[in-house]
Amino acid sequence: MTDYYSKQTRLETDSLGSVEVPRSAYWGVHTARALENFPISRRPISVYPQFVRAFACVKQAAARANLQIGAIDEQKARLIDRACEEVKNGMLLDQFIVGVVQGGAGTSTNMNANEVITNRALELAGREKGDYAFINPNDHTNCSQSTNDTYPTAIKIAIAFSLTSLTCQIEELAKSFEAKGKEFGNILKVGRTQLQDAVPMTLGQEFRAFGVTLYEDVDRLREVERLLYEVNMGATAIGTGINASLGYKEAVIEHLRDITGIPLETAGDLIESTSDTGVFITFSGALKRCALKLSKISNDLRLLSSGPQAGIGEINLPARQAGSSIMPGKVNPVIPEAVSQVAYAVAGADVTVSMAVEAGQLQLNAFEPIIAHSLFQSMTWLEQACLTLRLNCVDGITANTDKLSETVERSVTVITALAPVIGYAEAAKLAKEALATNANIRELVVAKGLLKESELADILQPARLAGITPDTETVRAAAHVTPATEVDATSVMGEA
């Protein structure tokens, strides 16, 4: 890492005066002022490498567009281009040091990028850092640009870059749930609604449903991603394109598409696009949806594994660490707990994004830095949460088959499968009697002569109970039984 407090310094000047910066630093006076002004988050923008990469893409596209239209000469454009390529590939990441939370609508971040790229370009030219008479951060690296078009464009590109790895982790987690669904496919259990016994299902069905719901979130995120492809490059300060040469707007979007591989489009109304940050609310909402569903799944895993002796105890989560400093042998569901906490943070970040979007005034939203930080943190944390949930929890889950078999065997929930055959009213009576006497439903049905053991065994096949091969009408016809008149559901156990 660069020694930011080295005694070897160089003097840089801006409109406010002169500041000494480390001679070895690639950043300059504007970055130095930001370090002094915003010691808030203690987190530099480099914690989000894709954001830095996206900024390098924006600056590289601008350099190529400016060369194409003749706004800067070829030598300078090529040097800036080469410096951007290096930053895109991860070089000089430690030089992007301004805090993620900053005033100025992202100007500090834009200038940090301008200074680092400029000084690396100067170095490539065999010149000293700070030789801005040759290549200048504002006049050349920032030519035809403003923070107000580069910053939101970089945010959108960075989200698109980051979304690839996030959706990959969500899909991998979904695949793990699918695999467990197959593994547990023939294990019968009691399904629950409102935490009360409902009807039979398989443990495999429960786990497959976890996978399906995650795939749905991948689809929602990718749908919203397309809204991010509209950018305002060429808008400069407020959307009027001031200081951008003729042809720049058309050239820069072409180069940006080529550099990023993203089908970006120039907004139809650059003034509207520069002031409107509503797309970030939409994307944040999609992240929140995914996060809260992950938390719901995590809560289910905690419930299903609760105990192990005095709880539901249907599944066993991998033991990851000792659970107590006082209770020997206690093991807690720490991975699902951590995932839920990430979900709460993402939900909180969504509130932050919503408030920041609303706070935009007139031709600009000054609060895009907190929007960017909130979205990038949510994506980073969600990605890592999916990874740890998959590797440290889901892949190692086992079924407590003895407990599941015992629960199904003594459960009155199988009565629902008999209702179409023996009638709802008779089934309700049997359910009441079984609950009151703790009797076995199968035994009661046979003892009362309602069905033969062979008929009962056919109706209560695990596949049929779980709805895998539903053929109730066939069973009813074979048994020659007419359903009795239904009674009030509340007279049994409640319908829900």
Summary of the structure (lengths in Angstrom):
residues: 496
radius of gyration: 31.2
end to end distance: 60.9
largest distance: 101.1
contacts: 1696
relative contact order: 0.10
helix: 60%
strand: 7%
